[in-house]
Amino acid sequence: MIKNNTYANLFSFFLLIISGSAHSNAVCQLVDKPTMNESKRYIQCLDTQLDKAKQEQGTWIQKRKYELVQSEEATGNTQVLQLFMRSIKNNEKYIESACQWRYILKLPNAKAAAISYKHCEIQLVNQFTESLKQPF
């Protein structure tokens, strides 16, 4: 079991290194009065950015979980990891709710609503990832 966790954590660290170097600096841009295809490509670009942001966040979550498991084994304190996992779940719920009201505000324009939701989600995922990067 410990061997499997070690391999999984080494893989996570490897992904962390790769995600930093492979992170695309491509900026999604939407022209004024876009056509349907331009809007579709823009939303797809935002989806790509969101996927990359979630991948980086997942790597940092794995890194912090590994560190907390190590701390738990060293100290015997089992509360910290449970609280960390709860914070992850609560953050996911927060992102969903925070972006939903922005989406609803833009309706009935579904295109603008989808774009608003994606922007919100990318921003909040990146914000949480930055907090995960902070040393504890």
Contacts in CASP RR format, 6 or more apart in sequence:
PFRMAT RR
TARGET T0000
AUTHOR 0000-0000-0000
METHOD contacts of the structure
MODEL  1
MIKNNTYANLFSFFLLIISGSAHSNAVCQLVDKPTMNESKRYIQCLDTQL
DKAKQEQGTWIQKRKYELVQSEEATGNTQVLQLFMRSIKNNEKYIESACQ
WRYILKLPNAKAAAISYKHCEIQLVNQFTESLKQPF
5 66 0 8 1.000
5 69 0 8 1.000
8 62 0 8 1.000
9 62 0 8 1.000
9 63 0 8 1.000
9 66 0 8 1.000
12 59 0 8 1.000
12 62 0 8 1.000
12 63 0 8 1.000
12 66 0 8 1.000
13 63 0 8 1.000
15 55 0 8 1.000
15 59 0 8 1.000
16 56 0 8 1.000
16 59 0 8 1.000
16 60 0 8 1.000
16 63 0 8 1.000
19 52 0 8 1.000
19 55 0 8 1.000
19 56 0 8 1.000
19 59 0 8 1.000
20 56 0 8 1.000
23 52 0 8 1.000
23 56 0 8 1.000
24 48 0 8 1.000
24 49 0 8 1.000
24 52 0 8 1.000
26 45 0 8 1.000
26 48 0 8 1.000
26 49 0 8 1.000
28 42 0 8 1.000
28 45 0 8 1.000
28 46 0 8 1.000
28 49 0 8 1.000
29 42 0 8 1.000
30 38 0 8 1.000
30 39 0 8 1.000
30 42 0 8 1.000
30 115 0 8 1.000
31 38 0 8 1.000
34 42 0 8 1.000
39 111 0 8 1.000
39 115 0 8 1.000
42 115 0 8 1.000
43 111 0 8 1.000
43 114 0 8 1.000
43 115 0 8 1.000
43 118 0 8 1.000
46 115 0 8 1.000
46 118 0 8 1.000
46 119 0 8 1.000
46 122 0 8 1.000
47 118 0 8 1.000
49 122 0 8 1.000
50 118 0 8 1.000
50 121 0 8 1.000
50 122 0 8 1.000
50 125 0 8 1.000
53 122 0 8 1.000
53 125 0 8 1.000
53 126 0 8 1.000
53 129 0 8 1.000
54 125 0 8 1.000
56 129 0 8 1.000
57 125 0 8 1.000
57 128 0 8 1.000
57 129 0 8 1.000
57 132 0 8 1.000
60 129 0 8 1.000
60 132 0 8 1.000
60 133 0 8 1.000
61 88 0 8 1.000
61 132 0 8 1.000
63 132 0 8 1.000
64 84 0 8 1.000
64 132 0 8 1.000
65 81 0 8 1.000
65 84 0 8 1.000
65 85 0 8 1.000
68 80 0 8 1.000
68 81 0 8 1.000
68 84 0 8 1.000
69 81 0 8 1.000
71 77 0 8 1.000
71 80 0 8 1.000
72 78 0 8 1.000
72 80 0 8 1.000
72 81 0 8 1.000
91 128 0 8 1.000
94 124 0 8 1.000
95 120 0 8 1.000
95 121 0 8 1.000
95 124 0 8 1.000
95 125 0 8 1.000
95 128 0 8 1.000
98 120 0 8 1.000
98 124 0 8 1.000
99 116 0 8 1.000
99 117 0 8 1.000
99 120 0 8 1.000
99 121 0 8 1.000
99 124 0 8 1.000
100 117 0 8 1.000
102 116 0 8 1.000
102 117 0 8 1.000
102 120 0 8 1.000
103 113 0 8 1.000
103 114 0 8 1.000
103 116 0 8 1.000
103 117 0 8 1.000
103 120 0 8 1.000
104 113 0 8 1.000
105 113 0 8 1.000
105 116 0 8 1.000
106 112 0 8 1.000
106 113 0 8 1.000
106 115 0 8 1.000
106 116 0 8 1.000
107 113 0 8 1.000
END
